[in-house]
Amino acid sequence: MRSVTFTQLLRETLAAELRRDPSVFLMGEDIGVYGGSFGVTRGLIDEFGPERVRDTPISEQALTGVAIGAAVAGQRPVIEIMFMDFITLAVDQLVNMAAKLHPIYGRSCPLVIRTPPGGGRGYGATHSQSLERLFAGIPGLKIAAPSNASDASALLQTAIRDNNPVLFLEHKLLYPQRFDVGDELPAPLPFGFARVAREGDDLTIVAWSHQAFVAERAAAQLAAEGIDAEVIDLRTLCPLDIDTLVESARRTGRVMILEEGPKTGGFAAEIAAQIMEQAHEYLEKPVRRIAGADFPIPSAKNLEAACLPAYDSILALAREWMD
């Protein structure tokens, strides 16, 4: 075993995939010489050169369009959108081109879009958003949102080897976190299988990405208080492992869903609806959502914290339910 950061294992995974398959290449703003805004691609240009680790102009639409063309032509581009907020500039390319190529034309589009969502760093309203809700209902587009380094590596391998587009979310607050992993990279993980991060019988906490990381910490605190919380880390939003969620909901009778993005119209609402459709008669309490505020995320630390889901809110709801 060894201790590595989320960033380091992502970098090792990208390097391994570049070595494994000559059709894989990376593109993005400042990913070459600079190594990316968060350092994920640092040093890769030294081994693989500028043809396979390509710096691009500041145009997310152009970057994504070029990558789609390369994918259709038989390459496997992995692009980096510097902040998830900027993916809005490439929505037409992703939604009306990449996601439609296989369903409509039977053409493969092996494209991975890596991007960091989330707040907590004081970056402000246009560099802190979690926008997975905008893409979770797009047929033909898969979404991975790992919460730990091992899953990130395994899911990234799967994403790169997939023959159709994958949106790969790497929360900013996970990058510096350290995790114990094996000496070798983990094997690829299939999409659509959630991880039961902690087993429990009193209530179910559903989360993804950094919120799953937070949920595990909250569950440990609740366990110390005698509350047995089950934590389900989705791993992928599309496809969604609804079977695991329904089984847990039927067993515990209480479900809370964590989402960093704004509460109104969020993906947590979709999960809640599906659980209610399949498990409502087993529920002792209505499904509850703990989510971000319906407000642009400020830069000031105290105001930003007020707009993001609170750790204490998880504990408070669990205590309320079990009181």
C-alpha positions as CSV (number, residue, x, y, z in Angstrom):
1,M,0.0,0.0,0.0
2,R,1.0,3.6,-0.5
3,S,-0.4,7.0,0.2
4,V,-1.1,9.2,-2.9
5,T,-3.1,12.3,-3.6
6,F,-6.2,12.3,-5.9
7,T,-4.2,14.4,-8.3
8,Q,-1.2,12.0,-8.4
9,L,-3.2,8.9,-9.1
10,L,-5.1,10.7,-11.9
11,R,-1.8,11.7,-13.4
12,E,-0.5,8.1,-13.2
13,T,-3.6,6.8,-14.8
14,L,-3.4,9.2,-17.7
15,A,0.2,8.2,-18.2
16,A,-0.6,4.5,-18.2
17,E,-3.4,5.0,-20.7
18,L,-1.1,7.1,-23.0
19,R,1.4,4.3,-22.9
20,R,-1.2,1.5,-23.4
21,D,-2.9,3.0,-26.4
22,P,-1.2,5.3,-29.0
23,S,-4.6,6.7,-30.1
24,V,-5.1,8.4,-26.7
25,F,-4.0,12.0,-26.5
26,L,-4.7,14.9,-24.1
27,M,-5.8,18.4,-25.0
28,G,-6.6,21.5,-22.9
29,E,-5.7,25.0,-21.9
30,D,-2.3,25.1,-20.1
31,I,-2.2,21.3,-19.7
32,G,1.2,20.9,-21.3
33,V,4.1,23.0,-20.1
34,Y,2.2,24.4,-17.1
35,G,0.6,21.0,-16.2
36,G,-3.0,22.1,-15.9
37,S,-4.6,24.5,-13.5
38,F,-4.6,21.9,-10.7
39,G,-1.4,20.0,-11.8
40,V,-3.0,16.8,-12.9
41,T,-1.1,16.7,-16.2
42,R,2.2,18.1,-14.8
43,G,5.2,16.4,-16.4
44,L,3.3,14.4,-18.9
45,I,4.5,16.5,-21.8
46,D,8.1,15.6,-20.9
47,E,7.4,11.9,-21.6
48,F,4.8,12.1,-24.4
49,G,5.6,15.3,-26.2
50,P,3.4,18.2,-27.4
51,E,1.6,16.0,-30.0
52,R,0.0,13.9,-27.3
53,V,-0.2,16.5,-24.6
54,R,-1.5,19.5,-26.5
55,D,-1.9,23.0,-25.2
56,T,-4.9,24.8,-26.9
57,P,-6.2,28.3,-27.2
58,I,-8.7,29.6,-24.7
59,S,-11.8,28.4,-26.5
60,E,-13.8,25.6,-24.9
61,Q,-16.1,25.3,-27.9
62,A,-13.2,24.9,-30.4
63,L,-11.4,22.5,-28.1
64,T,-14.4,20.3,-27.7
65,G,-15.2,20.5,-31.4
66,V,-11.7,19.5,-32.5
67,A,-11.8,16.6,-30.0
68,I,-15.1,15.3,-31.4
69,G,-13.6,15.4,-34.9
70,A,-10.6,13.5,-33.7
71,A,-12.8,10.9,-31.9
72,V,-14.9,10.3,-35.0
73,A,-11.6,9.9,-37.0
74,G,-10.5,7.1,-34.7
75,Q,-8.5,8.8,-31.9
76,R,-9.3,8.8,-28.2
77,P,-9.0,12.4,-27.0
78,V,-9.1,13.2,-23.3
79,I,-9.8,16.9,-22.9
80,E,-9.6,19.1,-19.8
81,I,-12.1,21.9,-19.3
82,M,-10.3,24.1,-16.7
83,F,-13.4,24.7,-14.6
84,M,-16.7,23.1,-15.0
85,D,-18.3,26.5,-15.2
86,F,-16.6,26.9,-18.6
87,I,-18.3,23.8,-20.0
88,T,-21.3,25.9,-20.8
89,L,-19.3,27.3,-23.7
90,A,-19.2,23.8,-25.2
91,V,-22.8,22.7,-24.6
92,D,-23.8,22.6,-28.3
93,Q,-20.8,20.5,-29.1
94,L,-21.5,18.0,-26.3
95,V,-25.2,17.9,-26.4
96,N,-26.0,18.2,-30.1
97,M,-22.9,16.5,-31.5
98,A,-20.9,14.2,-29.2
99,A,-24.0,12.7,-27.4
100,K,-26.0,12.2,-30.7
101,L,-23.4,10.6,-32.9
102,H,-24.0,7.0,-31.8
103,P,-27.8,7.0,-31.2
104,I,-28.5,8.8,-34.5
105,Y,-25.7,7.8,-36.8
106,G,-24.2,4.7,-35.3
107,R,-20.9,6.4,-35.1
108,S,-18.5,6.0,-32.1
109,C,-17.3,9.1,-30.3
110,P,-14.6,8.0,-27.7
111,L,-14.2,11.3,-25.9
112,V,-13.5,12.0,-22.3
113,I,-14.2,15.5,-20.9
114,R,-12.3,16.0,-17.6
115,T,-13.4,19.0,-15.5
116,P,-13.5,20.1,-11.9
117,P,-16.8,21.2,-10.4
118,G,-17.4,22.6,-6.9
119,G,-16.8,25.3,-4.4
120,G,-14.9,25.6,-1.2
121,R,-11.9,27.4,-2.6
122,G,-13.2,31.0,-2.7
123,Y,-13.2,31.2,-6.5
124,G,-16.5,32.9,-6.8
125,A,-19.7,32.5,-8.7
126,T,-18.2,31.6,-12.2
127,H,-15.5,29.2,-11.0
128,S,-17.3,27.2,-8.3
129,Q,-20.5,25.7,-9.8
130,S,-21.6,22.1,-9.9
131,L,-23.4,21.7,-13.2
132,E,-23.9,18.0,-13.5
133,R,-27.6,18.6,-13.4
134,L,-27.4,20.2,-16.9
135,F,-26.0,17.0,-18.4
136,A,-27.6,14.2,-16.4
137,G,-30.6,14.0,-18.6
138,I,-28.8,13.9,-22.0
139,P,-29.1,10.5,-23.7
140,G,-25.8,9.3,-25.0
141,L,-23.7,11.0,-22.4
142,K,-22.2,9.2,-19.4
143,I,-21.2,11.0,-16.2
144,A,-18.6,9.7,-13.7
145,A,-18.1,11.5,-10.4
146,P,-15.6,9.6,-8.1
147,S,-15.1,10.4,-4.5
148,N,-11.7,8.8,-3.9
149,A,-8.4,8.2,-5.8
150,S,-8.8,4.5,-6.4
151,D,-12.3,4.9,-7.9
152,A,-11.1,7.9,-9.9
153,S,-8.3,5.8,-11.5
154,A,-10.5,2.8,-12.2
155,L,-13.4,4.9,-13.6
156,L,-11.0,7.1,-15.7
157,Q,-9.6,3.9,-17.3
158,T,-13.1,2.8,-18.2
159,A,-14.0,6.2,-19.5
160,I,-11.0,6.4,-21.8
161,R,-11.7,2.9,-23.2
162,D,-15.4,3.7,-23.7
163,N,-16.5,4.2,-27.3
164,N,-18.8,7.1,-26.5
165,P,-18.5,10.4,-24.6
166,V,-18.0,10.5,-20.9
167,L,-18.1,13.6,-18.7
168,F,-15.6,13.0,-15.9
169,L,-16.0,15.1,-12.8
170,E,-13.0,15.8,-10.5
171,H,-14.0,17.9,-7.5
172,K,-11.5,20.6,-6.7
173,L,-11.4,19.8,-3.0
174,L,-10.5,16.1,-3.7
175,Y,-7.3,17.0,-5.6
176,P,-5.1,17.5,-2.5
177,Q,-6.7,14.7,-0.4
178,R,-4.5,11.7,0.3
179,F,-5.7,8.1,-0.1
180,D,-4.2,4.7,0.6
181,V,-4.0,2.7,-2.7
182,G,-2.2,-0.4,-4.0
183,D,1.2,-0.3,-5.5
184,E,-0.4,-1.0,-8.9
185,L,-3.2,0.9,-10.6
186,P,-6.6,-0.5,-9.8
187,A,-8.5,-2.5,-12.5
188,P,-11.1,-0.6,-14.5
189,L,-14.5,-0.4,-12.9
190,P,-17.7,-0.8,-14.9
191,F,-20.1,2.2,-15.0
192,G,-23.5,2.0,-13.2
193,F,-22.4,0.2,-10.0
194,A,-22.5,2.3,-6.8
195,R,-20.2,1.7,-3.9
196,V,-21.6,0.9,-0.5
197,A,-19.0,3.0,1.4
198,R,-20.4,2.1,4.8
199,E,-23.1,-0.4,5.7
200,G,-25.9,0.6,8.1
201,D,-29.5,-0.1,9.0
202,D,-30.8,3.2,10.5
203,L,-30.8,5.5,7.5
204,T,-29.2,5.9,4.0
205,I,-27.0,8.7,2.8
206,V,-26.7,9.0,-1.0
207,A,-24.0,11.2,-2.4
208,W,-21.4,11.5,-5.2
209,S,-18.0,13.2,-5.7
210,H,-16.9,15.3,-2.8
211,Q,-20.2,15.0,-1.0
212,A,-19.7,11.2,-0.7
213,F,-16.3,12.0,0.9
214,V,-18.1,14.2,3.4
215,A,-20.9,11.7,3.9
216,E,-18.4,9.0,5.1
217,R,-17.0,11.4,7.6
218,A,-20.5,12.3,8.8
219,A,-21.4,8.6,9.1
220,A,-18.4,7.9,11.3
221,Q,-19.5,10.7,13.6
222,L,-23.0,9.4,13.7
223,A,-21.7,5.9,14.5
224,A,-20.0,7.3,17.5
225,E,-23.4,8.6,18.6
226,G,-25.1,5.2,18.1
227,I,-26.7,6.0,14.7
228,D,-26.0,3.4,12.0
229,A,-25.9,5.2,8.7
230,E,-25.4,3.5,5.4
231,V,-23.4,5.6,2.8
232,I,-23.9,5.0,-0.9
233,D,-21.4,6.6,-3.2
234,L,-22.9,6.7,-6.7
235,R,-19.6,6.7,-8.6
236,T,-21.5,7.3,-11.8
237,L,-24.6,9.5,-12.3
238,C,-25.3,8.2,-15.8
239,P,-25.8,5.3,-15.7
240,L,-27.4,5.4,-12.3
241,D,-27.4,2.4,-10.0
242,I,-31.0,2.8,-8.9
243,D,-31.2,-0.8,-7.7
244,T,-28.7,-0.4,-5.0
245,L,-30.4,2.8,-3.8
246,V,-33.9,1.2,-3.7
247,E,-32.6,-1.9,-1.9
248,S,-31.1,0.3,0.8
249,A,-34.1,2.6,1.0
250,R,-36.4,-0.4,1.5
251,R,-34.2,-1.7,4.3
252,T,-33.5,1.5,6.3
253,G,-36.7,3.4,5.6
254,R,-34.9,6.8,5.7
255,V,-33.0,8.4,2.8
256,M,-31.1,11.7,2.6
257,I,-29.4,12.8,-0.7
258,L,-26.5,15.2,-0.7
259,E,-25.9,17.5,-3.7
260,E,-23.5,20.4,-3.8
261,G,-25.4,22.2,-6.6
262,P,-28.5,24.3,-6.0
263,K,-31.4,22.4,-4.5
264,T,-34.0,23.5,-7.1
265,G,-34.0,21.3,-10.2
266,G,-31.0,19.3,-9.0
267,F,-30.1,15.7,-9.7
268,A,-30.9,14.8,-6.1
269,A,-34.6,15.5,-7.0
270,E,-34.4,12.9,-9.8
271,I,-32.9,10.3,-7.4
272,A,-35.6,11.1,-4.9
273,A,-38.3,10.7,-7.5
274,Q,-37.0,7.3,-8.6
275,I,-36.7,6.1,-5.0
276,M,-40.3,7.2,-4.2
277,E,-41.6,5.4,-7.3
278,Q,-40.0,2.1,-6.3
279,A,-39.8,2.2,-2.5
280,H,-42.4,4.7,-1.1
281,E,-44.3,2.0,0.8
282,Y,-41.2,1.1,2.7
283,L,-40.2,4.6,3.8
284,E,-40.7,5.8,7.4
285,K,-39.7,9.3,6.5
286,P,-40.0,11.3,3.3
287,V,-36.8,11.4,1.2
288,R,-34.9,14.6,2.1
289,R,-32.3,16.6,0.2
290,I,-29.4,18.5,1.6
291,A,-28.1,20.7,-1.2
292,G,-26.6,24.1,-2.1
293,A,-28.5,27.4,-1.9
294,D,-30.4,28.7,-4.9
295,F,-27.9,31.6,-5.2
296,P,-24.6,32.3,-7.0
297,I,-21.6,31.1,-4.9
298,P,-19.8,34.1,-3.3
299,S,-16.0,34.3,-2.9
300,A,-16.1,35.4,0.8
301,K,-15.4,32.4,2.9
302,N,-18.4,32.8,5.3
303,L,-20.8,33.6,2.5
304,E,-19.5,30.7,0.4
305,A,-20.0,28.3,3.3
306,A,-23.6,29.5,3.7
307,C,-24.3,28.6,0.0
308,L,-22.8,25.1,0.2
309,P,-24.3,22.0,1.9
310,A,-23.3,22.0,5.6
311,Y,-21.7,19.0,7.3
312,D,-23.7,19.9,10.4
313,S,-27.0,19.6,8.4
314,I,-26.3,15.9,7.8
315,L,-25.8,15.3,11.4
316,A,-28.8,17.3,12.5
317,L,-31.2,15.5,10.1
318,A,-29.9,12.1,11.1
319,R,-30.4,13.0,14.8
320,E,-33.8,14.4,14.1
321,W,-34.9,11.2,12.4
322,M,-33.5,8.9,15.1
323,D,-34.6,11.0,18.1
